[in-house]
């Protein structure tokens, strides 16, 4: 059983004046967020979609890759990619967000992948539903968890492991959960999990296991590292915490104007300006977005475009602003149908997870 001990407890916190470390820069160089100007796309191009790779991209041959389904099932089996492609084919548009999005903005800062707000993307995933495969296997009546194992292998906080995550059986049996082999109408790219990955609409990215090679049905709770130690909301290292699951509501502003190279401060000329961006939630559909241009003193309702992307895709919002010379801080906040709203004050936890604090976009409107 995995336990929270001196080696496997959550990553440390940065000191009050501690800069981003070389190790964090290495992670930032391997992984990347969406350029915020790419919020203009309804569907994020694959090369602009956020990316997080825990270990190495494994060397997997699609021609010989096999997915094994076993554990507490009546009929264990193995299936190749060609056979999966012969099963019913569906496409879902799904917004994926890293659970650590916003981590680098927290104080104190959890030392890990230093995300700002860009760890998100909205793609079209094509594959076959997972639930019929589980039904074909004959899942035991007392099943608790379904464990998904990727081909990626490494060490995390002293624990050697394959990347593994579990879903409660009720989540795994949702009809919209996919075994995906295409992204945006093309075969999966190596960095996005080729040849096969899991897509769990509404959940943070850690649940969408890439390079999927095994599905293991369990009648006892899964206690692997990524479930029992990582990806838990806790206030201190001794706190067992609660698991990270569904995506909290968030709205992002597509930065207007043009940027200063280093600071990324936006520069605008005065006059009418359409502010826009995207909003999403994994709990329930986004019902409203509010915008502020004065750093949160006043909030104004934005208009939501018709939601054509499906229940798990982001939604465009827009707001007309008369920009006059001066300095401004722009933000947007989303509220979903469950009543969840983005906070304007920092929500903190030791892993830096599910931090949906409103974004701040600094803007200078030139004189004349």
C-alpha positions in Angstrom: 0.0 0.0 0.0 1.3 3.5 -0.8 1.6 5.7 2.3 2.4 9.3 2.8 5.9 9.2 4.3 9.1 11.1 4.1 9.7 10.2 0.5 6.3 10.2 -1.0 4.6 13.1 0.8 3.5 16.0 -1.5 6.1 18.3 -3.1 7.7 21.0 -0.9 6.7 24.6 -0.8 9.0 27.4 -2.1 10.5 29.8 0.5 9.1 33.4 0.6 11.7 34.8 -1.7 12.6 31.6 -3.6 12.8 31.9 -7.4 11.7 29.3 -9.9 14.3 26.4 -9.7 16.3 24.8 -12.5 14.2 21.7 -11.9 11.0 23.6 -12.5 12.4 25.2 -15.6 13.2 21.7 -16.9 9.6 20.8 -16.5 8.4 24.0 -18.1 10.6 23.3 -21.1 9.2 19.8 -21.6 5.6 20.8 -21.0 3.7 23.8 -22.4 0.4 25.7 -22.1 -1.8 27.1 -24.8 -0.7 30.5 -26.2 -3.6 32.7 -24.9 -4.2 34.2 -28.3 -5.2 30.7 -29.4 -8.4 31.1 -27.4 -9.8 32.4 -30.7 -10.1 28.8 -32.0 -13.2 26.8 -31.2 -11.1 23.7 -31.5 -7.5 24.0 -30.3 -4.9 22.9 -32.9 -3.0 19.9 -31.6 0.3 21.7 -31.5 -1.2 24.5 -29.4 -3.1 22.3 -26.9 -1.6 22.2 -23.4 0.7 19.3 -22.7 1.9 17.6 -19.6 4.1 14.5 -19.7 5.0 13.0 -16.3 7.9 10.8 -17.4 9.1 10.0 -20.9 7.1 9.7 -24.1 7.1 5.9 -24.4 8.1 4.1 -27.6 4.9 2.4 -28.6 4.3 0.7 -31.9 0.6 1.1 -32.9 0.8 -2.1 -35.1 1.6 -4.3 -32.1 0.0 -2.3 -29.2 -2.5 -4.3 -27.2 -4.9 -3.2 -24.5 -5.6 -5.7 -21.8 -8.8 -5.8 -19.8 -8.7 -8.0 -16.7 -9.1 -8.1 -13.0 -12.6 -8.6 -11.5 -14.2 -9.5 -14.7 -15.9 -12.7 -16.1 -14.2 -12.6 -19.5 -10.7 -11.0 -19.5 -9.4 -10.2 -23.0 -6.8 -8.3 -25.0 -7.6 -6.1 -28.0 -5.5 -4.4 -30.6 -5.9 -1.0 -32.1 -7.4 -2.4 -35.4 -10.1 -4.2 -33.4 -10.9 -1.1 -31.4 -11.3 0.9 -34.7 -13.9 -1.7 -35.8 -16.1 -0.9 -32.7 -18.6 2.0 -32.7 -16.9 5.3 -33.4 -17.8 8.5 -31.7 -16.3 12.0 -31.5 -16.6 14.3 -28.4 -15.4 17.9 -28.1 -13.8 18.1 -24.7 -12.0 20.8 -22.7 -9.0 19.4 -20.9 -7.3 21.4 -18.1 -4.4 20.4 -16.0 -5.2 20.0 -12.3 -2.2 22.2 -11.5 -3.2 25.1 -13.7 -2.5 28.3 -11.8 0.0 26.7 -9.4 2.8 29.2 -10.0 0.6 32.1 -9.0 0.0 30.7 -5.4 1.8 32.0 -2.3 3.5 30.1 -0.9 4.2 28.3 -4.2 4.1 24.5 -4.4 7.3 23.4 -6.2 6.2 21.5 -9.3 5.3 22.2 -12.9 5.0 26.0 -12.8 1.7 26.6 -14.6 0.3 30.1 -14.9 -3.2 29.9 -16.4 -2.5 28.4 -19.8 -2.7 24.7 -19.1 -5.9 24.1 -21.1 -7.1 23.1 -24.6 -10.3 22.1 -26.3 -10.0 19.3 -28.8 -12.2 16.8 -30.7 -11.4 13.3 -29.5 -12.5 10.3 -31.6 -12.6 6.7 -30.4 -14.9 4.1 -29.0 -16.8 4.3 -25.7 -15.2 2.5 -22.8 -18.5 1.3 -21.1 -19.3 -1.4 -23.8 -15.9 -2.9 -23.4 -16.4 -3.2 -19.7 -19.8 -4.7 -20.2 -18.3 -7.2 -22.6 -15.8 -8.2 -20.0 -18.5 -8.7 -17.4 -17.6 -6.4 -14.5 -18.1 -7.9 -11.1 -21.1 -6.6 -9.2 -19.0 -5.5 -6.3 -16.5 -3.5 -8.4 -15.2 -0.3 -6.7 -12.5 1.1 -9.0 -11.3 0.7 -12.5 -7.5 1.2 -12.9 -5.9 2.6 -16.1 -2.2 2.0 -16.7 -0.1 3.8 -19.2 3.1 2.7 -20.9 5.0 5.6 -19.3 7.3 4.7 -16.4 9.3 6.8 -14.0 10.0 7.8 -10.4 8.0 10.4 -8.5 8.9 11.5 -4.9 11.0 8.3 -4.6 8.3 5.9 -5.8 9.0 4.0 -9.0 5.8 3.4 -11.0 3.9 3.1 -14.2 1.6 6.0 -14.5 -1.7 4.7 -13.1 -5.0 6.4 -12.3 -8.3 4.9 -11.1 -11.9 6.0 -11.7 -14.8 5.0 -9.5 -16.7 2.3 -11.5 -19.7 4.6 -11.9 -17.5 7.2 -13.6 -15.8 4.6 -15.8 -19.2 3.4 -17.0 -20.4 6.8 -18.2 -21.2 6.5 -21.9 -19.2 9.6 -22.8 -15.8 8.2 -21.5 -13.7 7.3 -24.5 -10.8 5.1 -25.6 -9.5 7.7 -28.0 -7.2 7.1 -31.0 -7.7 10.4 -32.9 -7.4 14.1 -32.0 -8.9 16.7 -34.2 -9.5 14.1 -37.0 -6.0 12.8 -37.1 -4.2 10.0 -35.4 -3.0 10.8 -31.9 0.5 12.5 -31.8 3.1 10.7 -29.6 3.0 13.5 -27.0 -0.8 13.3 -26.8 -0.8 9.5 -26.0 -0.5 7.7 -29.3 -1.8 5.2 -30.1 -4.5 5.1 -27.4 -5.6 7.2 -24.5 -8.4 7.7 -22.1 -10.7 10.7 -22.3 -12.9 11.4 -19.2 -15.0 14.4 -20.0 -15.4 16.9 -17.1 -12.4 15.6 -15.1 -9.0 17.3 -14.8 -6.2 16.0 -17.1 -4.6 13.6 -14.7 -7.5 11.2 -15.2 -7.0 11.1 -19.0 -4.3 8.4 -19.0 -2.1 8.4 -22.1 -0.4 5.5 -23.9 -3.1 3.3 -22.4 -2.1 -0.4 -22.2 -4.2 -2.0 -19.4 -7.6 -1.7 -17.7 -7.8 -3.5 -14.3 -11.1 -3.9 -12.6 -10.9 -3.8 -8.8 -13.2 -4.8 -6.0 -11.1 -2.8 -3.5 -10.1 0.9 -3.6 -7.0 1.6 -5.7 -4.2 2.9 -3.5 -1.6 3.7 -6.2 0.6 6.8 -5.9 -1.3 9.0 -8.3 -4.6 8.4 -6.5 -3.5 8.1 -2.8 -0.6 10.5 -2.7 -0.6 12.9 -5.7 -3.6 14.8 -6.9 -5.2 15.3 -3.5 -6.5 18.6 -2.0 -4.7 19.0 1.3 -3.6 21.9 3.5 -0.5 20.3 4.9 1.7 17.3 4.3 0.1 15.2 7.0 -3.4 15.9 5.8 -4.8 12.8 3.9 -6.8 15.2 1.8 -9.6 14.6 -0.7 -9.1 13.5 -4.3 -9.0 16.0 -7.2 -11.8 15.1 -9.7 -13.9 17.4 -11.8 -12.8 20.7 -13.3 -13.8 23.9 -11.4 -15.3 26.7 -13.4 -13.0 29.1 -15.1 -13.1 31.9 -17.7 -10.0 33.2 -19.5 -9.6 36.5 -21.3 -8.1 36.4 -24.8 -5.5 39.2 -24.4 -6.4 42.2 -26.5 -4.1 44.4 -28.5 -0.4 43.4 -28.8 2.2 42.4 -26.1 5.3 43.7 -24.6 7.9 41.0 -25.2 9.1 40.4 -21.7 6.2 41.4 -19.4 3.4 40.3 -21.7 1.6 43.5 -20.7 -0.9 44.3 -23.5 -0.9 47.5 -25.5 -4.0 48.9 -27.1 -5.0 52.0 -29.0 -8.1 53.9 -27.7 -11.5 53.1 -29.1 -14.1 50.3 -29.3 -12.6 47.0 -28.2 -14.3 43.5 -28.2 -13.1 41.6 -25.2 -13.6 37.9 -25.5 -12.5 34.5 -24.2 -13.6 31.1 -23.2 -15.3 29.6 -20.2 -15.9 26.1 -19.0 -16.7 23.8 -16.0 -16.5 20.1 -15.4 -19.4 20.2 -12.9 -22.2 21.8 -14.9 -22.6 24.0 -18.0 -21.4 27.6 -17.7 -24.4 29.9 -17.2 -22.8 33.3 -17.0 -19.6 35.2 -17.3 -18.8 38.6 -15.8 -16.0 41.0 -16.9 -14.1 43.7 -15.0 -11.8 46.3 -16.5 -10.9 48.0 -13.2 -9.2 45.2 -11.4 -12.4 43.8 -9.8 -14.0 47.0 -8.4 -17.0 46.6 -10.8 -18.2 43.5 -12.7 -20.4 43.6 -15.8 -22.2 40.7 -17.4 -20.7 39.4 -20.7 -22.7 37.8 -23.5 -22.3 34.1 -24.0 -22.2 32.7 -27.6 -24.6 29.8 -28.4 -23.1 26.7 -27.0 -22.6 24.4 -30.0 -19.6 22.4 -28.9 -21.4 19.9 -26.6 -21.7 19.7 -22.8 -17.9 19.2 -22.1 -16.5 21.9 -24.4 -15.6 25.5 -23.5 -18.0 28.3 -24.5 -17.1 31.7 -26.0 -18.1 34.9 -24.3 -17.7 38.5 -25.4 -18.1 42.1 -24.1 -17.8 45.5 -25.8 -15.4 47.9 -24.1 -14.7 51.5 -24.9 -11.0 51.7 -24.2 -9.7 55.1 -23.1 -6.1 56.0 -22.4 -4.8 54.6 -19.1 -3.8 51.4 -17.3 -6.3 48.6 -16.7 -6.5 45.2 -15.2 -9.0 42.9 -17.1 -10.5 39.8 -15.6 -13.4 37.4 -16.3 -15.2 35.0 -13.9 -17.5 32.1 -14.7 -20.5 30.7 -12.9 -21.9 27.3 -13.7 -25.3 25.8 -13.4 -24.4 24.1 -10.1 -23.8 27.6 -8.5 -20.0 27.3 -8.5 -18.2 30.7 -9.2 -14.6 31.6 -9.6 -13.0 33.1 -6.5 -11.4 36.6 -6.6 -9.2 35.7 -3.6 -6.6 32.9 -3.7 -7.8 29.4 -2.8 -4.7 27.6 -1.6 -3.8 23.9 -1.1 -0.4 22.3 -0.8 -0.3 20.7 -4.2 -1.5 23.8 -6.0 -4.5 21.9 -7.5 -7.9 23.2 -8.8 -6.8 26.8 -8.4 -9.4 28.7 -10.5 -8.6 32.2 -9.2 -9.6 34.8 -11.7 -7.0 35.7 -14.3 -5.5 39.2 -14.4 -4.5 40.8 -17.7 -2.6 44.1 -17.5 -3.4 46.5 -20.3 -2.0 49.9 -21.3 -4.2 52.0 -23.6 -2.1 54.5 -25.4 -3.0 58.2 -25.6 -4.2 59.1 -29.1 
